[in-house]
Amino acid sequence: GKDIVQFAEAVEISSPTIDGKVCSGEHADGTASSSSGYKAVPNTNETAQCSNLKGYGSRAKESFSSFVKKVELHNKNWPTGKIHSTNTVDGTPNGNANAVAKDLVALNRDEKTIVA
C-alpha cells in the first residue's frame, strides 16, 4: 500500500487532471446500491473500492489522491478494498488494484506519458 500512496501523491502534484480521472468512476464491483463516497471502514452506502461510486452525485469531487487518503491505503484496503453489504466485508479480491489499473489504462497517450 505504501508505494501506491506515494504514486497517488505524485500524480496529484504533477497532474490534477489525471488525478481526477482515476478512482472517480462507477465501473468497479462493490456496493449494489448507490454510493455516498469513500471511507476506510464503509458503512451503509459507503465504499473503500476504487471507482465504485455508482449513483454518487459528487463523483466529480473524488480523485485518486482523495481515494487513497479516505480509504487509508497506507495500511489497509490494498489490493482489496472493503465494501458495505449489510455489514463491512472484503470486496472483490485485488479489486482496488484492478480498478486503478483499468483507470490508468483508460488514460490517453499523453496522460500515460505524464504518469510514467
Phi, psi and omega in degrees: 000329184298319180294319181291328176296314179297321178297315179298320178296320179294319178296317179302317182287315186282328182203092177303331179295314178293319178308320181286349180264353182249133180063031177237016184254190183237010190279340188278150174290152179166234181297139181283328182264182178300147179260146175250017175121182184269144174203143184300316176241093189292141170257192180311129178066012175252161183214153170240029180250119178306135178057037173245051184256043181303124175071010183278114184295337181256026182306324182295341179277348181270156181204175176302311183293322179291322176301310182302318180289313186291328182261007175055051183300340181297335181221004177198171175065021174224129005273356180251130180265165176267149173229167177250121178218087191067330169206177182279125181224163174293140176278199178302131178307132182061020184300318180292318179299316180293320181292318177298315179300316180299317179294322179291320179296329181285349178295153177284172185303314181296319179294321177298322178297318179297315182294323181293000000 
